[in-house]
Amino acid sequence: MGRDISELHPRLQKTISQLQAACRQENLALGIGECFRSVAEQDALYAQGRTKPGAIVTNAPGSSYSSQHQWGIAFDFYKNVSGHAYDDDAFFDRVGALGKSLGLGWGGDWSSIVDRPHLYLPDWGSTPAKLKEQYGTFENFRATWDSGGSGSTSGTVSDSGSTVICDGQIHANNFCSAGISPDGIRGSRTKKAGVMVLQQALNLDYQAGLSVDGIWGTRSRQALGTHYVTRGERQYLVTAAEILLMLKDYAVNGVESPGIFGSGLEQAVKSYQGANNLAVDGNAGPATFLSLIG
């Protein structure tokens, strides 16, 4: 199994560096384990506990491309202390929490199979289903890392563009297939993508049945109604708030799908509200959402 970080998604490589620095500050002996897996390597792991000795550790055969490792968006970690690689629950809890604070998803939050040593980019959910649907093969997805497409880390930011907006554009593409160029400029297509993000979240959270077309009409306004999200909540509407703030050039601490409303998002919401003559309460409600898509 490969432990080469350079084979992973560029944004994940960057986040791993941030995680390593955070662990050093807390004297956590972080070791980086498996990164990218080939089909053969995934098949060998799938055989464990089935046709080979050992416990079952994955439900994803290699031929299904259902492991995040096969898409370069996940890695495993361990405690880099001889004889104690996996026996310290507090270590995995803390590293998992640090990873989540940097915008990663943690396998320790899964219900089947719980995977405490596993961290991943959550842009496409907790499985590769969206990646398979959008790209078909890993090779197609991998090509976007260098081409500035929706799978890339930063796109091609113009001299007048913002890297925060660029990242928001990438997240919008991943969340609702907005199909915009990640150039870091908030133009008409990016504004339309913001409406699509909110429509998608309303469909996922409240089964609104909206056409995700970027047109904010009567049905979309009625679907929003009085819905709001606040600190501690986990919803797709939180994901929408994160992406919409980025499209307005407000940095947040990562994007999850569905999102968890943490302190970083609360502060970004308050900053945006204060700058746009809104009630500064830190909650993302109708007035804030309508302003964000304006």
N, C-alpha and C positions, 0 to 999 in steps of 0.2 A: 504494500500500500504506500502511496506517495506522501511525502511530507514536505513537498516543495511549494512554499507559499506563492512563488512567482507564477504558478499555474492557475491561481485563483483569480476571480474577478478583480479588476484594479481597485475598485472601491473597497472591497473586502480586504485586500492587501493593506490599504491605508488604515483601515479600522483595526486590523490586527496590530499594526505598529502602535496605534493609540492605546490599545488594550495592554500591550506589553509594557508601555511606559506607566500606565495606571497601576499595573500589578507590581512593578518595581517600586513605586512610591509606597505601596502597602506591604512590601516584603513578601509578596506572594510568589512562590516558585512556579511560575507558569511554564509549562512545556507545550509545544504545538505538535499535535499528533497528525492523524490522517487529514489530507487536504483533497486534492482531486483523485477520483477513482475511475479507472477504465471499466469497460463492460466486464472483462475477465475478472478483474479484482472484485467488482461488486458481486458477480456470480459466486466467486469463492467464499465471500463473506455470507452470502445467502445460504450456501450449502451447510454452513456451521449450524449444528443442532438439528439438521435434517438428514443429509447424507454423509456428513462428516462430524467428528466429535466436537463437543462444546455446546454452549447455550445459544439459543436463538437471539440474535442481536439486530436483525433487520427483517422487514417484511417485503423488501424490494429486490427482486431479481434483476440482474444487470440488463437483461434484454428489454425490460420495461422502462428503463431510464427514469425510474421513480425515486431515485436517491438524489438528494440535493448535492451530494459529493460529485455526482456524475455531470453536474452543470457548473461546477466551479464556484458555487455560492455558499459553501459551508466548510467548516473545519472542526476537528475534534481537539480537545486539550486535556492535559493531565497535570498532576502535581509532580514537578520535576525533583523528586526526592526518592532516592533509591529505596525500593521496598514499600513505598507508600503512594504509588501513583494514583490509586483510585479509592483509598480508604478514608478520605477526609471529607465528609459531607459539607462541613462549614466552608472548606476551600471551594468546592464546586458551587455552593450557593453564592459566595461572594464574587467569584469570577463571572458567574452567570449574571449577577446583578450589574456588575461593571460593564459587561458586554451589552446588556439591555440599555444601560445609560448612554451607550455610544450608538444606539440605534439598531442593534442586532436582535434577532430572535434567539431564544434559548430552548433547547430540547428538554430541559428540566420542567418546562411548563406544559409539555405534552401529556396526554392521558394514555396514549397507546402508540408506540412503546416509549416510556419515559427515557430520555437520553440526556442525562445530566452533563456529560462531557462535550456536548454538541452546541455550536453557535453558528448562525447563518444570517444572510441578508434576507429580511422579511418582505421585501418589495413584492414578491410574487406569492405570498402566503406561506404556509408551513409545508407545502408539498410542491413538486415541480409541475403540477398539472397545467398551470397557466403558461409556463415556459414551453411545455410540449405543444400546447395549443397554438401559441404565438409563433414559435420558431421551428417546431418539428424536430430538429436535431440540435445537439450541442454545438456542432460545427457552425450552424447558422447563427446561433446565439453568440458564440465566440467571435464571429466576424464583426459583430457590432461593437465589441470592446475597442477596436482600433479605428472603426469607421465613423464614430460620433453618432451612432444610431441610438435608439431608445434603450439598448442594453449597456451603453457606455457609462463611464463614470462621470464625465463632465461635458461631453459634446464638444462643439467648437465655439468657444465664447468670443464674441467680437470685442474690439477695443472698448466699445461703449456698453458691453453686456455685463451682467452680474453672475458670478458663479453660484450664488444662492438661487437666483431665478432659474439658472440652467439646471441645477439639481432638482428644483421643483418641476420643471418641464419633463425631466426624465421620469420622476415619480408619477406625474400625470399620465404619461404614456403607458407606464406599467400598470397603473390603477384602473384606467378606463379606456385604454387604446386611443388616446387623444390624437396620435399621429402628428405631433408637432416637432419641429426641429429644435433641439436643445441648444439655442444660441445665446441664452442669457438676456434676451430682450423681451420686455412685456409688450408685445404687439397685439393686434386684434385676434390672431389665432390662439395666442396664449390666454387671452381673456376668455375666449370661447371654451378653451380647454378647462379653465377653472369652473365654468358652469357645468361642464360634463362631469368633473370630479364630484361636485355637490349632488348632481342628479344620480350618479352611480351610488354614492353613499346612502342617499334616501331610499333607493331601490333595495340595497343590501340590508339596511337596518329596519325599514318599515314597509317593504314590499310595495313601494309606491307605484310601480308599473310605468315609470316615466321612460320616454325615449331619451337615450343619452346622446342628445344631438347638439348640446351647447346653446340651445335657445331657451331663455328663461321666460316662460309664459305663465298663464294662470294656473295650469295644473302643477307646475313646479313650485310656484309660490304656495299653493294650497298644501302640497306635500310637505314643505318645510314647516308650515304652520307655526307652532310655538316650540318646536323641538330645540333642545340645546344640550350641550355636553359640558361637564365640569370636571374638576380634578378628581382622579380616582376611577373614572368611568372607562370602560372598554367598548368602543363602537367603531364602525366604519366612518361615522360622522366625525370622530376624532381624527381619523386618517385624513378626511377632507380638510379639516381645520389646519392640520400640519402642512399639507400640500398648498392650500390656498395662501397661507402666510408666506411660504417660500416663493410663490409666484408674485407676491407683493414685496419681495426682497427682505423678508424677516426670517432670520435663521432659527431653526428649531433643532432639538437634540435627536435627530433621526426621524424616520417615518416607519410606522408599523401598520400592518393590515390584518385584522382590525387594530386600531391604535389604542394605546393606553394613555390617558390624559395625566401627564406628570408635571413636575414643577417647571421644567424647561418650557413646555408648551404654555403653561399658565402665564409665565413671565412674558413670553412672546405675545400672547393675546393681550395682556395688559399694556404692553408697549404700543401695540397697534391701536388699541382702543384709545389710549391717551393722545396719540398723534392724529386721530381721526374724529375727534369730538364725540366719542361714544362713552357710555357709562363704563368706568374702569372697574370691572368686577372680576375679571379673569375668566369669566364663563363665555363660551362660544355659543351665543344664541342667535335668533333671527336677525337682529339688527347688525350684529358683527358679520354673520355670513353674507347678508345682502351687501354690506360694504365691501367685503373681500372679493365678491364677484363683480363689483362695479368697475 
